[in-house]
């Protein structure tokens, strides 16, 4: 009802034809404890670099979307960060933050995906770094570390009474997957394509050497309360580590 009310209001005010409505998840569901998520048939869950934790669904609507693209499905590589450059393009503004760069901050990793959405074109994104332990250069993907033992597979119906344990072996020596042929990440190709695996690991290490993380307080190491954070930031709340 809420979205319907917003859509109706946009149409009444003559704004719908210039509006893009986006629904986009940030990560896969939690399948442990009582959260009730299910990422079947993908492997893993939120907090892991497996596809169950990182491959998500999204859809767009609104009058600005070409009629030829409405109701269509697009399987392509993009990152949630790409919405920034995409929205900037639609708004007619430069996504490059000159002031930030002048202050020594790196440029964003966002890429404009509008031609993919509007025309079904090829994605401009070739490489996606998921974390310091995973990189995708489609169709290949490298995952490192045990991933918290949460690289399990659930069935079509979950939760179903089965107790999940964090005992998956993961990828302590690194795994290589072909996401086009094996989106469920069942087959490790490390032995078959060692040169591809090593090349992706080297690429990941090179990119991570330039990784940037803000040092803003409280960040994820200095926990605070939601009320205290809001009071210090003009009643706005951002990502933070809370202690109640």
Buried (B, 14 or more C-beta within 10 A) or exposed (E): EEEEEEBEEBEEEEEBEEBBBEEEEEBBBBBBEEEEBBBBBBBBBBBBBBBBBBBBEEEBBBBBBEEEEEEEEBEBBBBBBBBBBBBBBBEEEEBEBEEEEEEEEEEBBBBBBBBBBBEBEEBBBEBBBBBBBBBBBBEBBBBBBBBBBBBBBBEEEBBEEEEBEEEBEBBEEBBBBBBEEBBBBEEBBBEEBEEBBBBBBEBBEEBEEEEEEEEEEBBEEEEBEEEEBBEEEEEEEEEBEEEE
